[in-house]
């Protein structure tokens, strides 16, 4: 399924121009994300067109699923991505992921 993200966030993560994307065409770009232990995840930013005016962007793919399992993420946890001064093989920026993990008693713990 993946994590739903806003259109602006999708364009920021992929470096694509908001004006050049046709909402009816499938969109999938891979971004490179590292956790605090420097484990690398290749995560897909994808869209699922709802109609000709509305896009539904998500972080998805095996990389996203692995990150969720590795860090035991659940509904309500906050995920933040920060651009770092590193580039992937295609010359695109990489990201560091951080989490605010919701504890079982509804208090938040910060995990990196």
PyMOL commands that set and color helices and strands:
alter all, ss='L'
color gray80, all
select helices_A, chain A and resi 7-14+18-20+61-70
alter helices_A, ss='H'
color red, helices_A
select strands_A, chain A and resi 3-5+28-34+40-47+57-60+78-87+93-102+108-111
alter strands_A, ss='S'
color yellow, strands_A
deselect
rebuild
show_as cartoon
